[in-house]
Each structure stands twice: as structure tokens, then as C-alpha cells.
Amino acid sequence: MMLLMKERLQGRSIGVSLTLSGSCRKRWLQRQRDRRLAQLTDELVLKGALLKQAKANSAGAKRSVGLVHADRLLAQTSLAKQRECCRTCGYASKA
């Protein structure tokens, strides 16, 4: 009788041990998921900041290109006006 009781208790302790191991594993898996989620969230925040900075840089570059283009047009227009003026007043033929 005592031997049967001992075997049952050992079986139960193994069952309790397996249950605890299963619940420990579940907690471990949940912690792993939580860590991965935190890591992905951090990466997303970083990539969002990088995208925002890239957009700002792009807008700045477009403004710079636009200003350079405007300066070139102004220079070309001024040069064309000077040539027209010189032709009109005859300055080019005197020089």
C-alpha cells in the first residue's frame, strides 16, 4: 500500500513539475515576445525619425536646386537684356 501511495505521489510531483515547467515556458515565451515587440517598436520609431529627416533634407535640396535654377535664369535674363540693350544703343559695335 505504501509503495503504491509513493508511486502516486511521485507521479503527481512529476505532473506538478511538468505543469510548472509549462507555465515557466509560457512566461519565458511571453517575455521573449515582449522583448521582440519592444525591439521592433524601437526600430520603427528610429526609421520614422530617419524618414522625417530624409524628407526634410529632400525639401531643403529642392529649395537649393530651385534657388540655383532661379539664379541661373536671372543671370541668363540679365545677360539677354544687356545684349538687347547693347544692340539697341549700339554699344557692342563701338566696343
Secondary structure, DSSP 8 states (H G I E B T S, - for coil): -HHHHHHHHHHHHHHHHHHHHHHHHHHHHHHHHHHHHHHHHHHHHHHHHHHHHHHHHHHHHHHHHHHHHHHHHHHHHHHHHHHHHHHHHTHHHH-
